[in-house]
Amino acid sequence: MKAALALGRAIALSAVSGTVKAKTVGNGSKNAATQLLRESMSWMDMYYDTEAGYLYNLDSKALLHDTRSSAWYAAGLLARNEGDDAEQAAKIVENIIVGQHKNVSSQWYGDYQIYPEEPTVGTSEYPPVIYNSWDPNWRGFVGTTFVLMLEEFSHLIPHDTQTRILESLHNATVGDTYRVGGVDDDNLYPSYSNPAIMRAFMSGWVGRRLNDSNMTISGEAYAKDIITLFDRADTLSEFNSGTYAGVSLYALTLWAKYLPQSSLMGQHGATMIGKTWEKLGQLYNANLKNVAGPWDRSYGYDMNRYLSILALQIWTLVGKDNAPINAKPWTMGHKDDFAISPLVAILAPFHNTLVSNDTLLALHTFPGTHTVSTSAFSPPWDTYPRNITAWLSQNLTIGAETFSEKVIGGPAKNPSSFNPAVVQWSRKDGSVGWLTLYAQVEELRAVASDSTLDLEYPKGNQTSTFTFLVGTNSRSGKRDVASWSDVEGIKVSVNGTVDMDYSVAFAGYVGGSGKTINDFEFWNFTYGMPEGSGKLPQISLSFELE
């Protein structure tokens, strides 16, 4: 009981002057942020190496350590503040700063090590590979965590450590200016929402704290470009991602909470959070506990089975039992992201006040059959804004986006995470069935409507194929799938210009003709075009629940 009260006090510390009590829906969300902090910290406690002052890698990589999750854990230690928590947090922070890249002539200057045991980035034996041997986004992830620590818990951090944190933040912010989209394999544009929002915040906050007007002005200018893109349709360019919408909402909360009204970020952060949640609420099906597609970047196909940062935020809003979270979150796919929970919990008392009652109700109870129509824009990848449609009913959702892009696989250039057309349905045992179009083209016309998904390749030809990844059946369903009739919980009718003779293959964890994607097994349904066909490739799928 004493520990629980301490946790409650720690969470309360994050509610600064002017913050009102978070809205809730029902009793399930009471003290939800405290519960999230407690559960995530108990899990990470098991990975903490006291001697090293780092978390072990959360995927248990032969007792290697991990920098980013250690930073998140340190913030949680300060929030919990029991025993020697504050002392251990300072130890972790000092270790991370020692490992920061400090060669001003390198592209990775001011970034943070992936793990402390790694060789020196840039040597012949360990060449620099962006997003592998070094990850430029970690400047933002670690840096914003340091800012949160200073803002919320400076009274627990030794003065000398605070000085070194500020120096580290300066270096990270300068290093982030080395990032130019399209240069040296870097992909940071204002449309890359989650790191872009963190970058603007870091520059604006650090510039003000260190009285560096150039840095402050740079942050404001970058924020203006992000806001302009958002205001076009009240959507993030990096649209509807269980993971990265969560990061963007986290970073926008930093805008709203820690920057003054004289800043564009301080002026617009709260509004952008509310409007982002408005779209998410419209796309959320509380019966399925999933946000309907399309998903620009996803690490799975059912939020009940992979851990998303957005689900952690939903946990704080409506309670764990009502969120797309397993009772044991660390058993879910992409479990590493559970480590960001302390940041979500610390910010929840402020962030949750910015979510409308309509959205809260939609996260708790599905409001009934409806459609959603919106758009998102990601220059320089999109030749025009992506047109998004979704149809949601009690137990069936369909979402799709029309696009014309310069790359295959969305702006992340990753067909494994870009899901331009998605169908989800409820099965008798309460589990979720799913289907997604595997991205193979630069241009797609896609429309979701009542029980129907229509797809066309405007630049396709007789060699084009439509490949659908279809989730495996539940434990009570058929183990082997040879046709649509074997797919559990749904009847699928197909027509169009495609050849109606389709192939079915299995991609499994330990076998099959293909490999899993994002740890999900699936059946691959592929349609080709009739030989010699001169028609545009078109396919229409109609769905009926069993």
BASE-854739 format. One line per field, with one value per residue (C-alpha): residue number from 1; residue in three letters; x, y, z. Coordinates in steps of 0.1 Angstrom, whole numbers, plus 5000, padded with zeros to 4 digits. Example, Ala and Ser with C-alpha at 12.3 -4.5 7.8 and 13.67 -1.06 7.14 Angstrom:
% BASE-854739
nr	c(1;2)
rest	c(ALA;SER)
px	c(5123;5137)
py	c(4955;4989)
pz	c(5078;5071)
//
This chain:
% BASE-854739
nr	c(1;2;3;4;5;6;7;8;9;10;11;12;13;14;15;16;17;18;19;20;21;22;23;24;25;26;27;28;29;30;31;32;33;34;35;36;37;38;39;40;41;42;43;44;45;46;47;48;49;50;51;52;53;54;55;56;57;58;59;60;61;62;63;64;65;66;67;68;69;70;71;72;73;74;75;76;77;78;79;80;81;82;83;84;85;86;87;88;89;90;91;92;93;94;95;96;97;98;99;100;101;102;103;104;105;106;107;108;109;110;111;112;113;114;115;116;117;118;119;120;121;122;123;124;125;126;127;128;129;130;131;132;133;134;135;136;137;138;139;140;141;142;143;144;145;146;147;148;149;150;151;152;153;154;155;156;157;158;159;160;161;162;163;164;165;166;167;168;169;170;171;172;173;174;175;176;177;178;179;180;181;182;183;184;185;186;187;188;189;190;191;192;193;194;195;196;197;198;199;200;201;202;203;204;205;206;207;208;209;210;211;212;213;214;215;216;217;218;219;220;221;222;223;224;225;226;227;228;229;230;231;232;233;234;235;236;237;238;239;240;241;242;243;244;245;246;247;248;249;250;251;252;253;254;255;256;257;258;259;260;261;262;263;264;265;266;267;268;269;270;271;272;273;274;275;276;277;278;279;280;281;282;283;284;285;286;287;288;289;290;291;292;293;294;295;296;297;298;299;300;301;302;303;304;305;306;307;308;309;310;311;312;313;314;315;316;317;318;319;320;321;322;323;324;325;326;327;328;329;330;331;332;333;334;335;336;337;338;339;340;341;342;343;344;345;346;347;348;349;350;351;352;353;354;355;356;357;358;359;360;361;362;363;364;365;366;367;368;369;370;371;372;373;374;375;376;377;378;379;380;381;382;383;384;385;386;387;388;389;390;391;392;393;394;395;396;397;398;399;400;401;402;403;404;405;406;407;408;409;410;411;412;413;414;415;416;417;418;419;420;421;422;423;424;425;426;427;428;429;430;431;432;433;434;435;436;437;438;439;440;441;442;443;444;445;446;447;448;449;450;451;452;453;454;455;456;457;458;459;460;461;462;463;464;465;466;467;468;469;470;471;472;473;474;475;476;477;478;479;480;481;482;483;484;485;486;487;488;489;490;491;492;493;494;495;496;497;498;499;500;501;502;503;504;505;506;507;508;509;510;511;512;513;514;515;516;517;518;519;520;521;522;523;524;525;526;527;528;529;530;531;532;533;534;535;536;537;538;539;540;541;542;543;544;545;546)
rest	c(MET;LYS;ALA;ALA;LEU;ALA;LEU;GLY;ARG;ALA;ILE;ALA;LEU;SER;ALA;VAL;SER;GLY;THR;VAL;LYS;ALA;LYS;THR;VAL;GLY;ASN;GLY;SER;LYS;ASN;ALA;ALA;THR;GLN;LEU;LEU;ARG;GLU;SER;MET;SER;TRP;MET;ASP;MET;TYR;TYR;ASP;THR;GLU;ALA;GLY;TYR;LEU;TYR;ASN;LEU;ASP;SER;LYS;ALA;LEU;LEU;HIS;ASP;THR;ARG;SER;SER;ALA;TRP;TYR;ALA;ALA;GLY;LEU;LEU;ALA;ARG;ASN;GLU;GLY;ASP;ASP;ALA;GLU;GLN;ALA;ALA;LYS;ILE;VAL;GLU;ASN;ILE;ILE;VAL;GLY;GLN;HIS;LYS;ASN;VAL;SER;SER;GLN;TRP;TYR;GLY;ASP;TYR;GLN;ILE;TYR;PRO;GLU;GLU;PRO;THR;VAL;GLY;THR;SER;GLU;TYR;PRO;PRO;VAL;ILE;TYR;ASN;SER;TRP;ASP;PRO;ASN;TRP;ARG;GLY;PHE;VAL;GLY;THR;THR;PHE;VAL;LEU;MET;LEU;GLU;GLU;PHE;SER;HIS;LEU;ILE;PRO;HIS;ASP;THR;GLN;THR;ARG;ILE;LEU;GLU;SER;LEU;HIS;ASN;ALA;THR;VAL;GLY;ASP;THR;TYR;ARG;VAL;GLY;GLY;VAL;ASP;ASP;ASP;ASN;LEU;TYR;PRO;SER;TYR;SER;ASN;PRO;ALA;ILE;MET;ARG;ALA;PHE;MET;SER;GLY;TRP;VAL;GLY;ARG;ARG;LEU;ASN;ASP;SER;ASN;MET;THR;ILE;SER;GLY;GLU;ALA;TYR;ALA;LYS;ASP;ILE;ILE;THR;LEU;PHE;ASP;ARG;ALA;ASP;THR;LEU;SER;GLU;PHE;ASN;SER;GLY;THR;TYR;ALA;GLY;VAL;SER;LEU;TYR;ALA;LEU;THR;LEU;TRP;ALA;LYS;TYR;LEU;PRO;GLN;SER;SER;LEU;MET;GLY;GLN;HIS;GLY;ALA;THR;MET;ILE;GLY;LYS;THR;TRP;GLU;LYS;LEU;GLY;GLN;LEU;TYR;ASN;ALA;ASN;LEU;LYS;ASN;VAL;ALA;GLY;PRO;TRP;ASP;ARG;SER;TYR;GLY;TYR;ASP;MET;ASN;ARG;TYR;LEU;SER;ILE;LEU;ALA;LEU;GLN;ILE;TRP;THR;LEU;VAL;GLY;LYS;ASP;ASN;ALA;PRO;ILE;ASN;ALA;LYS;PRO;TRP;THR;MET;GLY;HIS;LYS;ASP;ASP;PHE;ALA;ILE;SER;PRO;LEU;VAL;ALA;ILE;LEU;ALA;PRO;PHE;HIS;ASN;THR;LEU;VAL;SER;ASN;ASP;THR;LEU;LEU;ALA;LEU;HIS;THR;PHE;PRO;GLY;THR;HIS;THR;VAL;SER;THR;SER;ALA;PHE;SER;PRO;PRO;TRP;ASP;THR;TYR;PRO;ARG;ASN;ILE;THR;ALA;TRP;LEU;SER;GLN;ASN;LEU;THR;ILE;GLY;ALA;GLU;THR;PHE;SER;GLU;LYS;VAL;ILE;GLY;GLY;PRO;ALA;LYS;ASN;PRO;SER;SER;PHE;ASN;PRO;ALA;VAL;VAL;GLN;TRP;SER;ARG;LYS;ASP;GLY;SER;VAL;GLY;TRP;LEU;THR;LEU;TYR;ALA;GLN;VAL;GLU;GLU;LEU;ARG;ALA;VAL;ALA;SER;ASP;SER;THR;LEU;ASP;LEU;GLU;TYR;PRO;LYS;GLY;ASN;GLN;THR;SER;THR;PHE;THR;PHE;LEU;VAL;GLY;THR;ASN;SER;ARG;SER;GLY;LYS;ARG;ASP;VAL;ALA;SER;TRP;SER;ASP;VAL;GLU;GLY;ILE;LYS;VAL;SER;VAL;ASN;GLY;THR;VAL;ASP;MET;ASP;TYR;SER;VAL;ALA;PHE;ALA;GLY;TYR;VAL;GLY;GLY;SER;GLY;LYS;THR;ILE;ASN;ASP;PHE;GLU;PHE;TRP;ASN;PHE;THR;TYR;GLY;MET;PRO;GLU;GLY;SER;GLY;LYS;LEU;PRO;GLN;ILE;SER;LEU;SER;PHE;GLU;LEU;GLU)
px	c(5000;5029;5045;5012;5008;5043;5036;5005;5025;5051;5025;5009;5042;5040;5008;5024;5006;4976;4970;4935;4926;4926;4892;4881;4854;4841;4860;4884;4906;4910;4947;4954;4986;4998;4991;5010;5040;5040;5036;5062;5087;5083;5090;5121;5134;5140;5163;5183;5220;5228;5265;5266;5239;5221;5191;5199;5186;5149;5152;5179;5207;5233;5234;5242;5227;5204;5207;5173;5153;5177;5169;5132;5137;5157;5127;5105;5130;5126;5088;5088;5114;5117;5148;5179;5158;5170;5207;5203;5186;5216;5240;5222;5220;5257;5265;5244;5261;5296;5285;5272;5290;5312;5331;5317;5327;5307;5271;5262;5275;5254;5236;5236;5250;5226;5243;5275;5293;5293;5325;5333;5309;5328;5357;5364;5353;5321;5311;5283;5250;5221;5193;5216;5250;5236;5200;5196;5161;5177;5189;5152;5141;5169;5171;5134;5135;5163;5142;5112;5135;5147;5112;5095;5122;5151;5148;5159;5189;5223;5233;5264;5244;5219;5248;5260;5225;5222;5256;5244;5212;5231;5252;5222;5204;5234;5238;5202;5209;5232;5200;5188;5162;5176;5213;5236;5207;5188;5150;5141;5115;5087;5064;5084;5061;5075;5112;5103;5081;5108;5135;5115;5108;5144;5157;5130;5134;5172;5175;5154;5171;5206;5197;5207;5185;5196;5186;5153;5145;5155;5131;5102;5109;5109;5077;5060;5065;5051;5021;5014;5013;4991;4966;4959;4936;4941;4961;4997;5016;5027;4991;4974;5003;4998;5035;5043;5011;5019;5053;5039;5013;5041;5062;5032;5025;5060;5052;5020;5033;5069;5069;5055;5026;5051;5062;5043;5046;5031;5003;4995;5005;4973;4950;4970;4967;4930;4925;4948;4928;4896;4906;4919;4886;4867;4888;4888;4866;4862;4846;4878;4901;4918;4923;4909;4933;4949;4981;5011;5035;5026;5045;5015;4980;4961;4967;4957;4988;5016;5024;5018;5026;4991;4976;4996;4980;4946;4954;4957;4925;4901;4919;4940;4910;4894;4926;4942;4967;4973;4971;5009;5021;5056;5044;5031;5049;5072;5073;5103;5081;5066;5097;5084;5055;5070;5070;5034;5024;5042;5026;4991;4977;4983;4979;4946;4929;4934;4913;4876;4848;4835;4868;4869;4835;4845;4876;4853;4822;4818;4793;4778;4783;4799;4824;4855;4869;4901;4936;4973;5003;5039;5061;5085;5072;5035;5027;4994;4977;4967;4929;4917;4884;4872;4839;4834;4806;4801;4823;4839;4861;4876;4901;4920;4940;4945;4980;5006;5042;5078;5086;5071;5062;5052;5076;5094;5100;5090;5062;5062;5050;5029;4994;4973;4942;4931;4901;4895;4866;4855;4855;4833;4860;4864;4897;4903;4907;4926;4936;4960;4971;5009;5023;5038;5031;5038;5002;4969;4933;4916;4881;4865;4827;4799;4813;4834;4870;4877;4913;4929;4964;4963;4997;4993;4995;4991;5021;5005;4994;4973;4988;4967;4981;4954;4958;4958;4927;4921;4930;4894;4895;4910;4947;4950;4937;4933;4907;4886;4861;4887;4892;4875;4847;4842;4828;4847;4834;4858;4853;4872;4895;4919;4922;4899;4923;4944;4972;4975;5007;5017;5043;5051;5073;5092;5082;5061;5070;5076;5087;5066;5062;5064;5063;5028;5021;4997;4983;4993;4964;4977;4957;4973;4959;4947;4973;4973;4949;4949;4927;4937;4942;4911;4898;4868;4863;4830;4827;4800;4804;4797)
py	c(5000;5023;5017;5024;5057;5066;5059;5080;5109;5105;5107;5137;5155;5156;5177;5212;5244;5250;5214;5201;5166;5141;5132;5096;5073;5049;5035;5016;5046;5057;5057;5041;5061;5050;5014;5018;5032;5005;4976;4988;4996;4962;4946;4967;4963;4926;4938;4964;4958;4978;4973;4986;5013;5002;4980;4948;4946;4938;4911;4894;4898;4878;4902;4933;4965;4991;5029;5042;5020;5028;5065;5057;5036;5064;5087;5061;5058;5095;5092;5063;5078;5049;5037;5046;5051;5087;5077;5049;5073;5098;5069;5058;5094;5099;5066;5076;5110;5094;5073;5102;5106;5136;5139;5171;5161;5129;5127;5110;5138;5143;5110;5083;5048;5020;5000;5007;4975;4985;4993;5029;5039;5049;5025;5001;4972;4990;5013;5039;5026;5049;5032;5003;5011;5045;5058;5095;5094;5085;5121;5129;5099;5102;5140;5146;5122;5143;5174;5157;5147;5183;5197;5173;5160;5185;5185;5148;5153;5164;5199;5186;5160;5187;5207;5177;5169;5205;5201;5168;5183;5211;5186;5165;5195;5207;5172;5171;5201;5178;5160;5171;5150;5134;5140;5112;5087;5108;5108;5136;5159;5178;5150;5124;5133;5117;5126;5160;5170;5159;5178;5210;5207;5200;5230;5253;5241;5239;5273;5290;5272;5281;5315;5305;5325;5308;5275;5288;5304;5272;5251;5276;5275;5237;5237;5260;5236;5207;5228;5238;5202;5193;5222;5211;5184;5183;5151;5140;5133;5100;5089;5064;5044;5025;5030;5064;5082;5074;5090;5120;5125;5122;5149;5172;5169;5183;5212;5220;5215;5228;5256;5291;5307;5329;5297;5283;5249;5262;5278;5248;5217;5212;5217;5193;5166;5171;5169;5139;5121;5131;5112;5082;5081;5080;5052;5032;5002;4995;4961;4950;4971;4982;5014;5007;5009;5022;5023;5042;5023;4993;4967;4943;4936;4933;4957;4931;4910;4936;4963;4998;5031;5044;5015;5026;5060;5044;5025;5058;5071;5042;5017;4986;4963;4985;4991;4969;4955;4919;4912;4905;4933;4919;4888;4908;4914;4944;4943;4966;4996;4988;5006;5040;5036;5058;5088;5081;5078;5109;5130;5115;5139;5168;5150;5134;5168;5175;5146;5154;5136;5124;5107;5092;5077;5063;5047;5031;5021;5017;5045;5025;5021;5051;5062;5083;5104;5123;5128;5131;5144;5134;5154;5147;5111;5119;5134;5144;5140;5104;5101;5080;5062;5039;5021;5008;4986;4967;4937;4946;4975;4983;5011;5021;5050;5061;5073;5082;5080;5080;5049;5015;5009;5044;5071;5046;5026;4995;4972;4953;4982;5002;4989;5008;4986;4967;4947;4934;4914;4898;4860;4839;4834;4872;4872;4894;4882;4905;4910;4936;4944;4939;4971;4964;4995;5032;5041;5027;5037;5023;5029;5014;5013;4993;4958;4963;4971;4983;4984;4994;4998;5029;5020;4983;4958;4921;4913;4930;4910;4917;4901;4898;4887;4870;4863;4827;4812;4811;4779;4766;4773;4753;4748;4746;4772;4764;4790;4818;4794;4782;4817;4819;4843;4859;4852;4868;4874;4885;4901;4923;4921;4897;4860;4843;4814;4825;4810;4804;4799;4799;4821;4807;4810;4778;4768;4775;4791;4825;4842;4860;4898;4917;4883;4876;4843;4846;4830;4847;4850;4862;4872;4878;4890;4868;4861;4887;4910;4946;4958;4978;4955;4958;4938;4941;4922;4920;4907;4891;4881;4844)
pz	c(5000;5009;4974;4957;4975;4966;4929;4931;4945;4918;4891;4908;4906;4868;4870;4869;4877;4855;4847;4854;4864;4836;4822;4826;4813;4839;4869;4847;4840;4876;4885;4851;4847;4881;4871;4838;4856;4882;4858;4833;4860;4877;4843;4836;4871;4861;4833;4852;4857;4888;4884;4848;4853;4821;4812;4796;4760;4763;4736;4758;4733;4752;4781;4759;4772;4756;4757;4747;4771;4798;4794;4796;4827;4843;4839;4855;4884;4891;4889;4913;4936;4961;4979;4957;4925;4921;4926;4900;4875;4878;4872;4841;4827;4833;4815;4785;4783;4784;4754;4733;4700;4702;4669;4654;4619;4619;4606;4639;4661;4692;4687;4714;4712;4704;4731;4752;4741;4704;4685;4674;4647;4615;4617;4589;4611;4621;4592;4597;4585;4592;4612;4620;4636;4644;4646;4641;4658;4691;4695;4698;4719;4744;4743;4749;4778;4793;4789;4806;4835;4840;4837;4861;4885;4886;4924;4923;4899;4912;4900;4882;4864;4853;4838;4819;4807;4792;4775;4761;4749;4732;4713;4703;4690;4670;4657;4645;4623;4603;4591;4557;4539;4508;4518;4530;4532;4557;4554;4579;4564;4582;4569;4589;4618;4649;4647;4631;4660;4685;4665;4665;4703;4711;4692;4707;4743;4743;4725;4751;4781;4768;4754;4719;4697;4665;4679;4691;4657;4639;4660;4654;4616;4615;4636;4612;4583;4605;4615;4579;4567;4596;4591;4555;4567;4605;4601;4608;4576;4592;4594;4617;4631;4663;4672;4656;4662;4698;4695;4677;4705;4731;4713;4708;4745;4751;4728;4747;4782;4782;4756;4761;4742;4725;4706;4677;4693;4725;4706;4684;4704;4723;4693;4672;4700;4702;4664;4661;4687;4670;4639;4659;4678;4645;4633;4665;4670;4707;4700;4681;4702;4670;4650;4615;4586;4565;4585;4571;4594;4615;4634;4634;4621;4654;4683;4707;4697;4693;4717;4704;4721;4711;4731;4762;4759;4755;4787;4806;4791;4796;4817;4809;4806;4779;4760;4733;4758;4769;4806;4803;4780;4778;4760;4730;4698;4697;4735;4736;4733;4767;4780;4770;4794;4822;4798;4788;4825;4836;4809;4811;4837;4813;4779;4788;4794;4757;4745;4739;4756;4723;4716;4751;4746;4713;4729;4754;4734;4696;4685;4656;4619;4602;4575;4577;4549;4552;4537;4546;4527;4529;4506;4489;4486;4476;4443;4457;4492;4501;4501;4530;4534;4561;4568;4604;4617;4650;4641;4607;4596;4562;4555;4524;4509;4473;4467;4441;4454;4442;4462;4470;4506;4517;4528;4550;4518;4537;4523;4555;4575;4549;4549;4523;4525;4557;4568;4603;4618;4650;4653;4675;4702;4704;4685;4655;4619;4595;4559;4544;4509;4505;4489;4455;4435;4436;4427;4440;4438;4469;4483;4514;4516;4531;4534;4503;4493;4458;4444;4411;4398;4375;4360;4362;4334;4327;4350;4380;4411;4441;4472;4504;4537;4557;4594;4605;4621;4659;4678;4673;4635;4606;4607;4570;4545;4508;4498;4512;4525;4550;4565;4599;4606;4572;4538;4509;4474;4447;4413;4389;4359;4377;4370;4395;4399;4429;4448;4485;4505;4541;4558;4592;4622;4616;4581;4550;4517;4532;4564;4590;4588;4621;4639;4624;4606;4576;4545;4512;4487;4453;4422;4388;4356;4327;4302;4274;4293;4282;4311;4341;4371;4393;4422;4444;4477;4494;4530;4551;4587;4595)
//
